């Protein structure tokens, strides 16, 4: 998303190193086209983790393309907010073009030469389009609240912090006004996203440490 603010600290790379170290122990590491999903609530660190993971994968010989689920909303940000105000029933996976995101993932895994993805300009409240050549990439990272709903993904990372625990990060990001209405939206998302947690092979806990789901449980 154009205009988004992402603050990366050096210590975040410890987490991405832990994820890659674990991935290298699995059979999926040898796949020609590896697909990774990162899910979690607003402000939980999905984008930061995706970017750090992209860098760490590059250090280990794999070049990753990041797809941000926020770019796949059916409506641009401010218009989508107005739609939510009209009815909270709009909040959820139905807001997102998951069909297009799935198609882009499938295009990558099928070895297509390029894909066309949406690109949101937050400040202008517009959804643009961008063509991405795929020949240089052997990995794709999809980060977003509902990324675990996608099929054909090889590895799932869940950011285990709730919207109540991420208020400071959301304030620092400054994307949305933090008011009672937004909290209602986040509460609805919380109930949806929490149900996806068991699907994760790796969980990034509240201390920003990556642990396998077996160890976490």
Secondary structure, 3 states (H helix, E strand, C coil): CECCCCCCCCCHHHHHHHHHHHHCCCHHHHCCCEEEEEEECCCCCHHHHHHHHHHHHHHCCCCEEEEEHHHHECCCHHHHHHHHHHCHHHCCHHHECHHHHHHHHHHHHCCCCEEEEEEEECCCCEEEEEEEECCCCCEEEEECCCHHHCCCCCEEEEECCCCCCCHHHHHHHCCCCCCHHHHHHHHHHHHHHHCCHHHCCEEECCCCCEEEHHHHC
